[in-house]
Amino acid sequence: MEATIVNFRRSRHHQNTKQVIVKAPKVNSIKDTESLLKKTITWKSPAGKEIKGEIRASHGNKGCVRVLLETGLPGQALGQKVKIE
């Protein structure tokens, strides 16, 4: 399954580059996100490096999930696709 990186997890003055908000297609509610919890995601950079993370929690009421990554994600990754395994 593929999903799209929406944004970093952030507050008014800070952003955490190790946590991102991800939106999967056909997932539109909090109940739908329960099946995605504890799954891993992989983002592949243009150079071929892979950054992996784990889906930890739902985010909001519209089916987005919060992902904790191994290392920080570059800003160029926003809007790109990730693989959910």
PyMOL Python script that loads the backbone (N, CA, C, O; Angstrom):
from pymol import cmd

cmd.read_pdbstr("""\
ATOM      1  N   MET A   1       0.849  -1.169   0.000  1.00  0.00           N
ATOM      2  CA  MET A   1       0.000   0.000   0.000  1.00  0.00           C
ATOM      3  C   MET A   1       0.896   1.234   0.000  1.00  0.00           C
ATOM      4  O   MET A   1       1.950   1.245   0.637  1.00  0.00           O
ATOM      5  N   GLU A   2       0.476   2.260  -0.710  1.00  0.00           N
ATOM      6  CA  GLU A   2       1.220   3.510  -0.738  1.00  0.00           C
ATOM      7  C   GLU A   2       0.454   4.596  -0.005  1.00  0.00           C
ATOM      8  O   GLU A   2      -0.773   4.564   0.080  1.00  0.00           O
ATOM      9  N   ALA A   3       1.192   5.548   0.517  1.00  0.00           N
ATOM     10  CA  ALA A   3       0.602   6.689   1.213  1.00  0.00           C
ATOM     11  C   ALA A   3       1.423   7.927   0.858  1.00  0.00           C
ATOM     12  O   ALA A   3       2.492   7.822   0.256  1.00  0.00           O
ATOM     13  N   THR A   4       0.918   9.090   1.235  1.00  0.00           N
ATOM     14  CA  THR A   4       1.576  10.358   0.927  1.00  0.00           C
ATOM     15  C   THR A   4       1.986  11.060   2.212  1.00  0.00           C
ATOM     16  O   THR A   4       1.214  11.121   3.169  1.00  0.00           O
ATOM     17  N   ILE A   5       3.212  11.594   2.231  1.00  0.00           N
ATOM     18  CA  ILE A   5       3.681  12.374   3.373  1.00  0.00           C
ATOM     19  C   ILE A   5       3.026  13.751   3.295  1.00  0.00           C
ATOM     20  O   ILE A   5       3.185  14.462   2.303  1.00  0.00           O
ATOM     21  N   VAL A   6       2.293  14.121   4.337  1.00  0.00           N
ATOM     22  CA  VAL A   6       1.558  15.384   4.336  1.00  0.00           C
ATOM     23  C   VAL A   6       2.402  16.506   4.929  1.00  0.00           C
ATOM     24  O   VAL A   6       2.530  17.573   4.328  1.00  0.00           O
ATOM     25  N   ASN A   7       2.980  16.268   6.113  1.00  0.00           N
ATOM     26  CA  ASN A   7       3.727  17.325   6.792  1.00  0.00           C
ATOM     27  C   ASN A   7       4.525  16.712   7.931  1.00  0.00           C
ATOM     28  O   ASN A   7       4.332  15.551   8.292  1.00  0.00           O
ATOM     29  N   PHE A   8       5.427  17.515   8.493  1.00  0.00           N
ATOM     30  CA  PHE A   8       6.097  17.124   9.721  1.00  0.00           C
ATOM     31  C   PHE A   8       5.141  17.315  10.884  1.00  0.00           C
ATOM     32  O   PHE A   8       4.199  18.103  10.795  1.00  0.00           O
ATOM     33  N   ARG A   9       5.379  16.600  11.975  1.00  0.00           N
ATOM     34  CA  ARG A   9       4.646  16.887  13.202  1.00  0.00           C
ATOM     35  C   ARG A   9       5.232  18.179  13.750  1.00  0.00           C
ATOM     36  O   ARG A   9       6.448  18.302  13.898  1.00  0.00           O
ATOM     37  N   ARG A  10       4.371  19.139  14.051  1.00  0.00           N
ATOM     38  CA  ARG A  10       4.883  20.443  14.446  1.00  0.00           C
ATOM     39  C   ARG A  10       3.952  21.134  15.418  1.00  0.00           C
ATOM     40  O   ARG A  10       2.817  20.715  15.650  1.00  0.00           O
ATOM     41  N   SER A  11       4.477  22.207  15.974  1.00  0.00           N
ATOM     42  CA  SER A  11       3.688  23.086  16.828  1.00  0.00           C
ATOM     43  C   SER A  11       3.874  24.500  16.288  1.00  0.00           C
ATOM     44  O   SER A  11       4.314  24.684  15.153  1.00  0.00           O
ATOM     45  N   ARG A  12       3.550  25.462  17.073  1.00  0.00           N
ATOM     46  CA  ARG A  12       3.614  26.842  16.597  1.00  0.00           C
ATOM     47  C   ARG A  12       5.041  27.281  16.254  1.00  0.00           C
ATOM     48  O   ARG A  12       5.257  27.957  15.248  1.00  0.00           O
ATOM     49  N   HIS A  13       6.010  26.899  17.085  1.00  0.00           N
ATOM     50  CA  HIS A  13       7.376  27.376  16.899  1.00  0.00           C
ATOM     51  C   HIS A  13       8.381  26.275  16.560  1.00  0.00           C
ATOM     52  O   HIS A  13       9.530  26.582  16.241  1.00  0.00           O
ATOM     53  N   HIS A  14       7.988  25.026  16.621  1.00  0.00           N
ATOM     54  CA  HIS A  14       8.933  23.921  16.420  1.00  0.00           C
ATOM     55  C   HIS A  14       8.360  22.903  15.448  1.00  0.00           C
ATOM     56  O   HIS A  14       7.146  22.740  15.330  1.00  0.00           O
ATOM     57  N   GLN A  15       9.273  22.218  14.750  1.00  0.00           N
ATOM     58  CA  GLN A  15       8.843  21.070  13.966  1.00  0.00           C
ATOM     59  C   GLN A  15       9.791  19.922  14.258  1.00  0.00           C
ATOM     60  O   GLN A  15      10.995  20.111  14.429  1.00  0.00           O
ATOM     61  N   ASN A  16       9.224  18.739  14.312  1.00  0.00           N
ATOM     62  CA  ASN A  16       9.986  17.545  14.620  1.00  0.00           C
ATOM     63  C   ASN A  16      10.177  16.771  13.321  1.00  0.00           C
ATOM     64  O   ASN A  16       9.214  16.231  12.777  1.00  0.00           O
ATOM     65  N   THR A  17      11.416  16.712  12.817  1.00  0.00           N
ATOM     66  CA  THR A  17      11.660  16.069  11.524  1.00  0.00           C
ATOM     67  C   THR A  17      11.707  14.552  11.622  1.00  0.00           C
ATOM     68  O   THR A  17      11.757  13.873  10.596  1.00  0.00           O
ATOM     69  N   LYS A  18      11.693  14.005  12.836  1.00  0.00           N
ATOM     70  CA  LYS A  18      11.654  12.548  12.995  1.00  0.00           C
ATOM     71  C   LYS A  18      10.231  12.012  13.040  1.00  0.00           C
ATOM     72  O   LYS A  18      10.028  10.797  13.056  1.00  0.00           O
ATOM     73  N   GLN A  19       9.237  12.907  13.060  1.00  0.00           N
ATOM     74  CA  GLN A  19       7.844  12.470  13.060  1.00  0.00           C
ATOM     75  C   GLN A  19       7.108  13.172  11.925  1.00  0.00           C
ATOM     76  O   GLN A  19       7.202  14.389  11.769  1.00  0.00           O
ATOM     77  N   VAL A  20       6.375  12.392  11.135  1.00  0.00           N
ATOM     78  CA  VAL A  20       5.636  12.950  10.009  1.00  0.00           C
ATOM     79  C   VAL A  20       4.181  12.506  10.067  1.00  0.00           C
ATOM     80  O   VAL A  20       3.843  11.504  10.697  1.00  0.00           O
ATOM     81  N   ILE A  21       3.333  13.271   9.396  1.00  0.00           N
ATOM     82  CA  ILE A  21       1.924  12.942   9.243  1.00  0.00           C
ATOM     83  C   ILE A  21       1.760  12.352   7.845  1.00  0.00           C
ATOM     84  O   ILE A  21       2.210  12.937   6.859  1.00  0.00           O
ATOM     85  N   VAL A  22       1.113  11.187   7.766  1.00  0.00           N
ATOM     86  CA  VAL A  22       0.966  10.462   6.508  1.00  0.00           C
ATOM     87  C   VAL A  22      -0.511  10.210   6.250  1.00  0.00           C
ATOM     88  O   VAL A  22      -1.264   9.884   7.168  1.00  0.00           O
ATOM     89  N   LYS A  23      -0.925  10.364   4.988  1.00  0.00           N
ATOM     90  CA  LYS A  23      -2.313  10.119   4.589  1.00  0.00           C
ATOM     91  C   LYS A  23      -2.341   8.985   3.575  1.00  0.00           C
ATOM     92  O   LYS A  23      -1.705   9.067   2.525  1.00  0.00           O
ATOM     93  N   ALA A  24      -3.084   7.920   3.895  1.00  0.00           N
ATOM     94  CA  ALA A  24      -3.235   6.783   2.997  1.00  0.00           C
ATOM     95  C   ALA A  24      -4.561   6.904   2.247  1.00  0.00           C
ATOM     96  O   ALA A  24      -5.544   7.386   2.811  1.00  0.00           O
ATOM     97  N   PRO A  25      -4.604   6.476   0.990  1.00  0.00           N
ATOM     98  CA  PRO A  25      -5.868   6.535   0.258  1.00  0.00           C
ATOM     99  C   PRO A  25      -6.862   5.522   0.817  1.00  0.00           C
ATOM    100  O   PRO A  25      -6.467   4.476   1.330  1.00  0.00           O
ATOM    101  N   LYS A  26      -8.134   5.832   0.719  1.00  0.00           N
ATOM    102  CA  LYS A  26      -9.236   4.982   1.181  1.00  0.00           C
ATOM    103  C   LYS A  26      -9.250   4.790   2.690  1.00  0.00           C
ATOM    104  O   LYS A  26      -9.919   3.884   3.186  1.00  0.00           O
ATOM    105  N   VAL A  27      -8.528   5.621   3.427  1.00  0.00           N
ATOM    106  CA  VAL A  27      -8.570   5.613   4.890  1.00  0.00           C
ATOM    107  C   VAL A  27      -9.132   6.967   5.294  1.00  0.00           C
ATOM    108  O   VAL A  27      -8.447   7.985   5.191  1.00  0.00           O
ATOM    109  N   ASN A  28     -10.382   6.980   5.754  1.00  0.00           N
ATOM    110  CA  ASN A  28     -11.076   8.248   5.956  1.00  0.00           C
ATOM    111  C   ASN A  28     -11.547   8.493   7.376  1.00  0.00           C
ATOM    112  O   ASN A  28     -12.169   9.523   7.638  1.00  0.00           O
ATOM    113  N   SER A  29     -11.274   7.579   8.308  1.00  0.00           N
ATOM    114  CA  SER A  29     -11.740   7.783   9.679  1.00  0.00           C
ATOM    115  C   SER A  29     -10.738   7.186  10.656  1.00  0.00           C
ATOM    116  O   SER A  29      -9.806   6.483  10.265  1.00  0.00           O
ATOM    117  N   ILE A  30     -10.949   7.480  11.933  1.00  0.00           N
ATOM    118  CA  ILE A  30     -10.067   6.949  12.973  1.00  0.00           C
ATOM    119  C   ILE A  30     -10.165   5.427  13.029  1.00  0.00           C
ATOM    120  O   ILE A  30      -9.158   4.755  13.254  1.00  0.00           O
ATOM    121  N   LYS A  31     -11.351   4.877  12.830  1.00  0.00           N
ATOM    122  CA  LYS A  31     -11.514   3.419  12.871  1.00  0.00           C
ATOM    123  C   LYS A  31     -10.733   2.738  11.759  1.00  0.00           C
ATOM    124  O   LYS A  31     -10.228   1.632  11.950  1.00  0.00           O
ATOM    125  N   ASP A  32     -10.625   3.378  10.601  1.00  0.00           N
ATOM    126  CA  ASP A  32      -9.851   2.799   9.501  1.00  0.00           C
ATOM    127  C   ASP A  32      -8.358   2.788   9.805  1.00  0.00           C
ATOM    128  O   ASP A  32      -7.633   1.925   9.310  1.00  0.00           O
ATOM    129  N   THR A  33      -7.889   3.738  10.614  1.00  0.00           N
ATOM    130  CA  THR A  33      -6.452   3.813  10.905  1.00  0.00           C
ATOM    131  C   THR A  33      -5.996   2.733  11.878  1.00  0.00           C
ATOM    132  O   THR A  33      -4.799   2.460  11.971  1.00  0.00           O
ATOM    133  N   GLU A  34      -6.919   2.114  12.603  1.00  0.00           N
ATOM    134  CA  GLU A  34      -6.534   1.086  13.576  1.00  0.00           C
ATOM    135  C   GLU A  34      -5.832  -0.091  12.909  1.00  0.00           C
ATOM    136  O   GLU A  34      -4.978  -0.728  13.526  1.00  0.00           O
ATOM    137  N   SER A  35      -6.177  -0.389  11.664  1.00  0.00           N
ATOM    138  CA  SER A  35      -5.536  -1.503  10.964  1.00  0.00           C
ATOM    139  C   SER A  35      -4.108  -1.166  10.537  1.00  0.00           C
ATOM    140  O   SER A  35      -3.329  -2.069  10.236  1.00  0.00           O
ATOM    141  N   LEU A  36      -3.754   0.120  10.508  1.00  0.00           N
ATOM    142  CA  LEU A  36      -2.414   0.531  10.081  1.00  0.00           C
ATOM    143  C   LEU A  36      -1.414   0.629  11.226  1.00  0.00           C
ATOM    144  O   LEU A  36      -0.209   0.682  10.979  1.00  0.00           O
ATOM    145  N   LEU A  37      -1.879   0.654  12.463  1.00  0.00           N
ATOM    146  CA  LEU A  37      -0.978   0.830  13.603  1.00  0.00           C
ATOM    147  C   LEU A  37       0.053  -0.286  13.671  1.00  0.00           C
ATOM    148  O   LEU A  37      -0.255  -1.444  13.387  1.00  0.00           O
ATOM    149  N   LYS A  38       1.280   0.065  14.050  1.00  0.00           N
ATOM    150  CA  LYS A  38       2.432  -0.828  14.210  1.00  0.00           C
ATOM    151  C   LYS A  38       3.005  -1.334  12.886  1.00  0.00           C
ATOM    152  O   LYS A  38       3.914  -2.165  12.901  1.00  0.00           O
ATOM    153  N   LYS A  39       2.507  -0.864  11.751  1.00  0.00           N
ATOM    154  CA  LYS A  39       3.100  -1.242  10.471  1.00  0.00           C
ATOM    155  C   LYS A  39       4.284  -0.327  10.189  1.00  0.00           C
ATOM    156  O   LYS A  39       4.384   0.759  10.760  1.00  0.00           O
ATOM    157  N   THR A  40       5.176  -0.764   9.313  1.00  0.00           N
ATOM    158  CA  THR A  40       6.359   0.030   8.989  1.00  0.00           C
ATOM    159  C   THR A  40       6.165   0.725   7.648  1.00  0.00           C
ATOM    160  O   THR A  40       5.469   0.225   6.765  1.00  0.00           O
ATOM    161  N   ILE A  41       6.791   1.882   7.515  1.00  0.00           N
ATOM    162  CA  ILE A  41       6.788   2.595   6.244  1.00  0.00           C
ATOM    163  C   ILE A  41       8.233   2.759   5.787  1.00  0.00           C
ATOM    164  O   ILE A  41       9.159   2.746   6.597  1.00  0.00           O
ATOM    165  N   THR A  42       8.412   2.913   4.474  1.00  0.00           N
ATOM    166  CA  THR A  42       9.733   3.108   3.901  1.00  0.00           C
ATOM    167  C   THR A  42       9.668   4.227   2.879  1.00  0.00           C
ATOM    168  O   THR A  42       8.831   4.209   1.977  1.00  0.00           O
ATOM    169  N   TRP A  43      10.565   5.211   3.028  1.00  0.00           N
ATOM    170  CA  TRP A  43      10.713   6.274   2.038  1.00  0.00           C
ATOM    171  C   TRP A  43      12.067   6.097   1.383  1.00  0.00           C
ATOM    172  O   TRP A  43      13.079   5.944   2.067  1.00  0.00           O
ATOM    173  N   LYS A  44      12.087   6.118   0.065  1.00  0.00           N
ATOM    174  CA  LYS A  44      13.336   5.940  -0.664  1.00  0.00           C
ATOM    175  C   LYS A  44      13.744   7.268  -1.285  1.00  0.00           C
ATOM    176  O   LYS A  44      12.970   7.884  -2.017  1.00  0.00           O
ATOM    177  N   SER A  45      14.966   7.705  -0.988  1.00  0.00           N
ATOM    178  CA  SER A  45      15.468   8.980  -1.511  1.00  0.00           C
ATOM    179  C   SER A  45      15.877   8.810  -2.975  1.00  0.00           C
ATOM    180  O   SER A  45      16.031   7.683  -3.444  1.00  0.00           O
ATOM    181  N   PRO A  46      16.053   9.908  -3.696  1.00  0.00           N
ATOM    182  CA  PRO A  46      16.507   9.805  -5.086  1.00  0.00           C
ATOM    183  C   PRO A  46      17.876   9.137  -5.214  1.00  0.00           C
ATOM    184  O   PRO A  46      18.179   8.548  -6.252  1.00  0.00           O
ATOM    185  N   ALA A  47      18.705   9.222  -4.173  1.00  0.00           N
ATOM    186  CA  ALA A  47      20.021   8.587  -4.196  1.00  0.00           C
ATOM    187  C   ALA A  47      19.948   7.099  -3.867  1.00  0.00           C
ATOM    188  O   ALA A  47      20.940   6.387  -4.021  1.00  0.00           O
ATOM    189  N   GLY A  48      18.791   6.619  -3.416  1.00  0.00           N
ATOM    190  CA  GLY A  48      18.621   5.204  -3.120  1.00  0.00           C
ATOM    191  C   GLY A  48      18.624   4.866  -1.645  1.00  0.00           C
ATOM    192  O   GLY A  48      18.423   3.707  -1.285  1.00  0.00           O
ATOM    193  N   LYS A  49      18.847   5.848  -0.779  1.00  0.00           N
ATOM    194  CA  LYS A  49      18.852   5.582   0.658  1.00  0.00           C
ATOM    195  C   LYS A  49      17.423   5.406   1.155  1.00  0.00           C
ATOM    196  O   LYS A  49      16.520   6.132   0.739  1.00  0.00           O
ATOM    197  N   GLU A  50      17.221   4.441   2.044  1.00  0.00           N
ATOM    198  CA  GLU A  50      15.896   4.184   2.595  1.00  0.00           C
ATOM    199  C   GLU A  50      15.826   4.663   4.039  1.00  0.00           C
ATOM    200  O   GLU A  50      16.731   4.405   4.833  1.00  0.00           O
ATOM    201  N   ILE A  51      14.749   5.358   4.370  1.00  0.00           N
ATOM    202  CA  ILE A  51      14.478   5.765   5.746  1.00  0.00           C
ATOM    203  C   ILE A  51      13.197   5.070   6.158  1.00  0.00           C
ATOM    204  O   ILE A  51      12.162   5.198   5.504  1.00  0.00           O
ATOM    205  N   LYS A  52      13.285   4.326   7.259  1.00  0.00           N
ATOM    206  CA  LYS A  52      12.143   3.541   7.718  1.00  0.00           C
ATOM    207  C   LYS A  52      11.556   4.138   8.980  1.00  0.00           C
ATOM    208  O   LYS A  52      12.231   4.852   9.723  1.00  0.00           O
ATOM    209  N   GLY A  53      10.291   3.835   9.210  1.00  0.00           N
ATOM    210  CA  GLY A  53       9.603   4.307  10.398  1.00  0.00           C
ATOM    211  C   GLY A  53       8.436   3.409  10.735  1.00  0.00           C
ATOM    212  O   GLY A  53       8.104   2.489   9.987  1.00  0.00           O
ATOM    213  N   GLU A  54       7.813   3.688  11.875  1.00  0.00           N
ATOM    214  CA  GLU A  54       6.691   2.882  12.356  1.00  0.00           C
ATOM    215  C   GLU A  54       5.483   3.782  12.589  1.00  0.00           C
ATOM    216  O   GLU A  54       5.607   4.874  13.143  1.00  0.00           O
ATOM    217  N   ILE A  55       4.317   3.313  12.160  1.00  0.00           N
ATOM    218  CA  ILE A  55       3.079   4.047  12.396  1.00  0.00           C
ATOM    219  C   ILE A  55       2.729   3.882  13.859  1.00  0.00           C
ATOM    220  O   ILE A  55       2.553   2.761  14.338  1.00  0.00           O
ATOM    221  N   ARG A  56       2.627   5.007  14.582  1.00  0.00           N
ATOM    222  CA  ARG A  56       2.425   4.961  16.021  1.00  0.00           C
ATOM    223  C   ARG A  56       1.016   5.305  16.462  1.00  0.00           C
ATOM    224  O   ARG A  56       0.509   4.703  17.409  1.00  0.00           O
ATOM    225  N   ALA A  57       0.357   6.274  15.793  1.00  0.00           N
ATOM    226  CA  ALA A  57      -0.949   6.732  16.274  1.00  0.00           C
ATOM    227  C   ALA A  57      -1.714   7.388  15.137  1.00  0.00           C
ATOM    228  O   ALA A  57      -1.141   7.752  14.111  1.00  0.00           O
ATOM    229  N   SER A  58      -3.015   7.533  15.337  1.00  0.00           N
ATOM    230  CA  SER A  58      -3.814   8.293  14.377  1.00  0.00           C
ATOM    231  C   SER A  58      -3.641   9.780  14.669  1.00  0.00           C
ATOM    232  O   SER A  58      -3.232  10.168  15.763  1.00  0.00           O
ATOM    233  N   HIS A  59      -3.956  10.602  13.676  1.00  0.00           N
ATOM    234  CA  HIS A  59      -3.789  12.046  13.808  1.00  0.00           C
ATOM    235  C   HIS A  59      -5.027  12.712  13.234  1.00  0.00           C
ATOM    236  O   HIS A  59      -5.228  12.703  12.019  1.00  0.00           O
ATOM    237  N   GLY A  60      -5.844  13.278  14.076  1.00  0.00           N
ATOM    238  CA  GLY A  60      -7.053  13.941  13.606  1.00  0.00           C
ATOM    239  C   GLY A  60      -8.183  12.959  13.347  1.00  0.00           C
ATOM    240  O   GLY A  60      -8.097  11.784  13.704  1.00  0.00           O
ATOM    241  N   ASN A  61      -9.243  13.455  12.721  1.00  0.00           N
ATOM    242  CA  ASN A  61     -10.440  12.651  12.485  1.00  0.00           C
ATOM    243  C   ASN A  61     -10.592  12.195  11.045  1.00  0.00           C
ATOM    244  O   ASN A  61     -11.570  11.522  10.720  1.00  0.00           O
ATOM    245  N   LYS A  62      -9.656  12.538  10.173  1.00  0.00           N
ATOM    246  CA  LYS A  62      -9.836  12.273   8.749  1.00  0.00           C
ATOM    247  C   LYS A  62      -8.953  11.164   8.203  1.00  0.00           C
ATOM    248  O   LYS A  62      -8.799  11.049   6.987  1.00  0.00           O
ATOM    249  N   GLY A  63      -8.371  10.348   9.066  1.00  0.00           N
ATOM    250  CA  GLY A  63      -7.646   9.181   8.589  1.00  0.00           C
ATOM    251  C   GLY A  63      -6.154   9.350   8.415  1.00  0.00           C
ATOM    252  O   GLY A  63      -5.520   8.486   7.809  1.00  0.00           O
ATOM    253  N   CYS A  64      -5.567  10.409   8.912  1.00  0.00           N
ATOM    254  CA  CYS A  64      -4.116  10.564   8.862  1.00  0.00           C
ATOM    255  C   CYS A  64      -3.489   9.808  10.029  1.00  0.00           C
ATOM    256  O   CYS A  64      -4.133   9.591  11.055  1.00  0.00           O
ATOM    257  N   VAL A  65      -2.231   9.411   9.865  1.00  0.00           N
ATOM    258  CA  VAL A  65      -1.519   8.709  10.930  1.00  0.00           C
ATOM    259  C   VAL A  65      -0.197   9.408  11.194  1.00  0.00           C
ATOM    260  O   VAL A  65       0.333  10.114  10.336  1.00  0.00           O
ATOM    261  N   ARG A  66       0.330   9.198  12.406  1.00  0.00           N
ATOM    262  CA  ARG A  66       1.610   9.779  12.815  1.00  0.00           C
ATOM    263  C   ARG A  66       2.661   8.685  12.760  1.00  0.00           C
ATOM    264  O   ARG A  66       2.447   7.582  13.263  1.00  0.00           O
ATOM    265  N   VAL A  67       3.799   8.995  12.146  1.00  0.00           N
ATOM    266  CA  VAL A  67       4.868   8.021  11.942  1.00  0.00           C
ATOM    267  C   VAL A  67       6.123   8.502  12.649  1.00  0.00           C
ATOM    268  O   VAL A  67       6.516   9.660  12.505  1.00  0.00           O
ATOM    269  N   LEU A  68       6.757   7.614  13.418  1.00  0.00           N
ATOM    270  CA  LEU A  68       8.040   7.898  14.056  1.00  0.00           C
ATOM    271  C   LEU A  68       9.132   7.258  13.207  1.00  0.00           C
ATOM    272  O   LEU A  68       9.122   6.047  12.986  1.00  0.00           O
ATOM    273  N   LEU A  69      10.081   8.078  12.727  1.00  0.00           N
ATOM    274  CA  LEU A  69      11.129   7.618  11.821  1.00  0.00           C
ATOM    275  C   LEU A  69      12.426   7.348  12.566  1.00  0.00           C
ATOM    276  O   LEU A  69      12.634   7.826  13.681  1.00  0.00           O
ATOM    277  N   GLU A  70      13.309   6.561  11.917  1.00  0.00           N
ATOM    278  CA  GLU A  70      14.626   6.270  12.491  1.00  0.00           C
ATOM    279  C   GLU A  70      15.473   7.536  12.558  1.00  0.00           C
ATOM    280  O   GLU A  70      16.054   7.848  13.597  1.00  0.00           O
ATOM    281  N   THR A  71      15.538   8.257  11.453  1.00  0.00           N
ATOM    282  CA  THR A  71      16.304   9.500  11.373  1.00  0.00           C
ATOM    283  C   THR A  71      15.401  10.584  10.811  1.00  0.00           C
ATOM    284  O   THR A  71      14.289  10.303  10.364  1.00  0.00           O
ATOM    285  N   GLY A  72      15.871  11.802  10.831  1.00  0.00           N
ATOM    286  CA  GLY A  72      15.082  12.908  10.309  1.00  0.00           C
ATOM    287  C   GLY A  72      14.874  12.800   8.809  1.00  0.00           C
ATOM    288  O   GLY A  72      15.721  12.272   8.088  1.00  0.00           O
ATOM    289  N   LEU A  73      13.756  13.297   8.355  1.00  0.00           N
ATOM    290  CA  LEU A  73      13.396  13.261   6.944  1.00  0.00           C
ATOM    291  C   LEU A  73      13.699  14.625   6.326  1.00  0.00           C
ATOM    292  O   LEU A  73      13.393  15.643   6.947  1.00  0.00           O
ATOM    293  N   PRO A  74      14.289  14.688   5.123  1.00  0.00           N
ATOM    294  CA  PRO A  74      14.536  15.988   4.503  1.00  0.00           C
ATOM    295  C   PRO A  74      13.236  16.627   4.032  1.00  0.00           C
ATOM    296  O   PRO A  74      12.253  15.930   3.783  1.00  0.00           O
ATOM    297  N   GLY A  75      13.230  17.924   3.913  1.00  0.00           N
ATOM    298  CA  GLY A  75      12.034  18.641   3.499  1.00  0.00           C
ATOM    299  C   GLY A  75      11.579  18.296   2.091  1.00  0.00           C
ATOM    300  O   GLY A  75      10.403  18.460   1.768  1.00  0.00           O
ATOM    301  N   GLN A  76      12.496  17.818   1.240  1.00  0.00           N
ATOM    302  CA  GLN A  76      12.137  17.441  -0.124  1.00  0.00           C
ATOM    303  C   GLN A  76      11.200  16.243  -0.161  1.00  0.00           C
ATOM    304  O   GLN A  76      10.589  15.970  -1.194  1.00  0.00           O
ATOM    305  N   ALA A  77      11.077  15.524   0.951  1.00  0.00           N
ATOM    306  CA  ALA A  77      10.231  14.329   0.992  1.00  0.00           C
ATOM    307  C   ALA A  77       8.756  14.665   1.152  1.00  0.00           C
ATOM    308  O   ALA A  77       7.906  13.805   0.921  1.00  0.00           O
ATOM    309  N   LEU A  78       8.430  15.889   1.541  1.00  0.00           N
ATOM    310  CA  LEU A  78       7.027  16.257   1.730  1.00  0.00           C
ATOM    311  C   LEU A  78       6.279  16.150   0.409  1.00  0.00           C
ATOM    312  O   LEU A  78       6.738  16.649  -0.619  1.00  0.00           O
ATOM    313  N   GLY A  79       5.130  15.498   0.445  1.00  0.00           N
ATOM    314  CA  GLY A  79       4.327  15.306  -0.755  1.00  0.00           C
ATOM    315  C   GLY A  79       4.681  14.067  -1.545  1.00  0.00           C
ATOM    316  O   GLY A  79       3.995  13.746  -2.515  1.00  0.00           O
ATOM    317  N   GLN A  80       5.736  13.356  -1.161  1.00  0.00           N
ATOM    318  CA  GLN A  80       6.141  12.159  -1.884  1.00  0.00           C
ATOM    319  C   GLN A  80       5.465  10.919  -1.315  1.00  0.00           C
ATOM    320  O   GLN A  80       4.861  10.959  -0.243  1.00  0.00           O
ATOM    321  N   LYS A  81       5.577   9.823  -2.047  1.00  0.00           N
ATOM    322  CA  LYS A  81       4.940   8.564  -1.666  1.00  0.00           C
ATOM    323  C   LYS A  81       5.852   7.750  -0.753  1.00  0.00           C
ATOM    324  O   LYS A  81       7.076   7.797  -0.872  1.00  0.00           O
ATOM    325  N   VAL A  82       5.235   7.007   0.155  1.00  0.00           N
ATOM    326  CA  VAL A  82       5.938   6.046   1.000  1.00  0.00           C
ATOM    327  C   VAL A  82       5.232   4.706   0.870  1.00  0.00           C
ATOM    328  O   VAL A  82       4.056   4.642   0.511  1.00  0.00           O
ATOM    329  N   LYS A  83       5.958   3.643   1.165  1.00  0.00           N
ATOM    330  CA  LYS A  83       5.406   2.298   1.108  1.00  0.00           C
ATOM    331  C   LYS A  83       5.027   1.854   2.507  1.00  0.00           C
ATOM    332  O   LYS A  83       5.828   1.978   3.434  1.00  0.00           O
ATOM    333  N   ILE A  84       3.816   1.339   2.675  1.00  0.00           N
ATOM    334  CA  ILE A  84       3.378   0.786   3.957  1.00  0.00           C
ATOM    335  C   ILE A  84       3.450  -0.725   3.851  1.00  0.00           C
ATOM    336  O   ILE A  84       2.862  -1.318   2.947  1.00  0.00           O
ATOM    337  N   GLU A  85       4.175  -1.356   4.779  1.00  0.00           N
ATOM    338  CA  GLU A  85       4.356  -2.816   4.752  1.00  0.00           C
ATOM    339  C   GLU A  85       3.812  -3.435   6.009  1.00  0.00           C
ATOM    340  O   GLU A  85       3.871  -4.653   6.173  1.00  0.00           O
TER     341      GLU A  85
END
""", "prot")
cmd.dss("prot")
cmd.show_as("cartoon", "prot")
cmd.util.cbc("prot")
cmd.orient("prot")
